[in-house]
Amino acid sequence: MIYGKITLEDWRTVCVEGEEPESSFESYNLRLFFFGTLYNRDTLQATPDDTNAKLAADAFLSDPAYGFSRLDGSFTIVYYSENECGVVRDHHGTHYPVYCHIDGNFATSWQFLEDQLEENFEPNLVSLSTFLQRGILKKNNFALFDVHSLGAGEKFYMLTELGYLMPVWASVKLETQAKVHSMFDSLKERNPSLYEKVADDIYCLKRDSVFEHEPKVATERNPDVETYSRRYGELHAQAIRRRIGHSRRVGILLSGGYDSGSNLAALRSIYDGQIDSYSVGFKGDAWTELPMARLMSETFGTRHHEYEIDGTETSALPDIVRFLGEPFMEGGLMVNYCAMRMIGDDKPDVILGGDGSDQYFGTSGREVALHYLSARIGLRPLLRGISRLLEHETFDTGGKLSRINFHLDKILHILEGERFGFSDSALCALLQNPKEDFEPVKSLRPDIHSFEHLYAQHAILSDLETVINRIILFKASSMARMFGNNLTYPFMDLELFHFLQELPVDFWLFGKNPGKPIEFFDIATLTAKAEIGNTAKTVKNRNGTSCKQLCTATGKKDRELQNE
């Protein structure tokens, strides 16, 4: 737990309370507190004497706007200087959650923030209505008034210059000095401690991103698959090496699929110590992947642990809901919970997860292509009509028609990520006062200039910002914190991300011949080779460290591939 206040008054002495920071840095013009860890100290050209706080301070001083974007890790940073102060979350928001009040106070628990301020926060019913539609809060919204949950890669900060004022988390452009005074006069009445100086130094609270992601469209038609594949293998192994450091014991979440399997193959190629693998399945599931996970464990020499979900785990839901602290709904949450609970007190130093790989490799290519096609030839009105028809409770049976509507929904709302909640019609029926409390979610405008543009746009706005940061990594990191486990994600490596962003779109979707999917080096092939006498290093040398090749994006999910 950490808490403090964003303030420029007495910035040289103001403290961040709660737990001790991992490291801190102080100079004549900056005080910085670092909580968490950094993975890319090598690319930051760190010396053994450089603390993580010192590296973060150097990054900020070199570029106050986007310097923190150079840091790859799981961290929370609080900093103070004469002209700017703030709190920053890491690239994917895998460290502590951060809740900020409009008066500048922040904490890693909104309940604690409420207690400190001696204030009962009011629920935001409009935000909650969008949560019911999507299973996720709209970006930049929170379930409570005057409180904001800081997103992945965002900072909450204060400047001593005229700019944007965010008293209620809505940017207000200040155009004239006359308007400035009238606005601040009214704000002084609401937040006198924050807006004491009106005429001389104007304090501005802002929320902004420190990681700017612009969709990159690379259209090279003849990519060198082998060269890219080798480079990817090197970067994947490097990402794992950065995260395990000098760990004497490493754990890995092993589902039996391509993501975790490639992590294990790459890990064993660079690490000879003890590996504990953890697998979760469902009792009585005919499609269980546990046998495949066992085969991987035997092949790469791990100490294996298994758990089968039988339904009794739902008794833990009240504790999970209380721990999460904010509305959230995603079916895989219980799997993460069971995996983290299974690890128990005998913890590895670090645990590797395969989370986020599907989205980084563009597995929604088919949905994007269908959205592009329907938009170009004018079929979207027809698809919307079919979707509205299938939303009727008559078809809500879990059969083929409901599955068709599920996929239609993904195609129509391609930039909004997964939809987990009620249909609009079902929600209107649920709410007692729909006119006041219900706000239909507005779709983002897709760029259909070309398929490549739409695909790149979807990769950032949906896969990265929504699905990875706000759903997948939120649930995985939250459950890891619940049990005090050090869970990390090699596929989220910043250097690996930049490499993937430079790949031509054709390479993500097609093989050497247009329209022909690139073939997989699947884990079953790797384990078969290993069983006939090949060592893990031999497998690594043949396949570029990873059994997951660069184009795992044939548009098919792991389970679908296994079923075939």
FENGIPE-V852027 format. One line per field, one symbol per residue. ss: DSSP state (@ for helix, = for strand, . for the rest). phi: phi as a letter, one per 20 degrees, with the letter a starting at -180 (. if undefined). Layout:
# FENGIPE-V852027
ss->???
phi->???
This chain:
# FENGIPE-V852027
ss->.====...........==....=====..=========.............@@@@@@@@@@@....@@@@..========...======.........===...===..@@@@@@@@.....=.@@@@@@@@@@.........=..===....======....==......==...@@@@@@@@@@@@@@.............======...............@@@@@@@@@@@@@@@@@@@@....=====....@@@@@@@@@@@@@...=========.......@@@@@@@@@@@..=======..@@@@@@@@@@@@@........@@@@@@@@@@@......====...@@@@....@@@@@@@@@@@@...@@@@@@@@@@@..@@@....@@@@@@@@@@@@@...........@@@@@@@...@@@@.............@@@@@@@@@@@@@@@@@@@@@@@@@@@@@@@@....===@@@.@@@@@@@@...@@@@@.............@@@@@@@@@....@@@@@@@@..............@@@@@@.
phi->.cbabebeflffcfddenffffabbcbfcbccdddpbdddgffelfegefffffffffffffbgfcffffedrcbcccccbfdbbaccdfgdmeeffcddefeofbbebfffffffelcefefefffffffffdmbffgmdcfcfmccefffmdcdbccdcfaddcfcmcfcfeecfffgfffffffgfecffedfedeedeececcbeededdgdddcgecfeffffffffgfffffffgfeeldgebcdbeceoefffffgffffffccdefcddccccdfnefegeggfffffgffdmdeeccbdfcoffffeggfffffgmbfbbafegfffgffffffmeeeffbcedefnfgffemfegfffffffffffdmefgfffffffffffggeedneffffffgfgffffdfedmfdddffgfffgffffcffeddcgfeffefedgbffffffffgefdfefefffecffffffffffgdmeeeccgfegffffffffeffggffdcefdgndfffeeffffffffffeoeefffgfffcmmdfefgdfeendfgffffff
